[in-house]
Amino acid sequence: MSDVNVNQVLAQMRAMSVEATNKPKPVATSGEDFASLLKDSIDSVNKTQKTAQKMTTDFEKGTSDASLAEVMVSVQKAGVSFQAMVEVRNKLSDAYKEVMNMPL
């Protein structure tokens, strides 16, 4: 290696050392935090369930032009979205328990 290459490598190592000792820079986000994202997804599931319930009620009363297949798809969509939300909740709960049991 020539002196130029060694000096370049040393300069890069010093720069990396300075970066490692500095505080981490905040990550640019879209302005949306985790809590609002979670709330939005729960609201979306709730809206899906209300839509399915309304379609079912309207179909039973005969006030809707929706077919039985459309009503059943809506009910299944609401059920799947609710099950997915429950699984996310379970995973978050497990992660919280794991973090709380970590030794300091």
Buried (B, 14 or more C-beta within 10 A) or exposed (E): EEEEEEEEEEEEEEEEEEEEEEEEEEEEEEEEEEEEEBEEBEEEBBEBBEBBEEBBEBBEEEEBEBEEEEBBBBBEBBEEBBEEBEEBEEEEEEEEEEEEEEEE
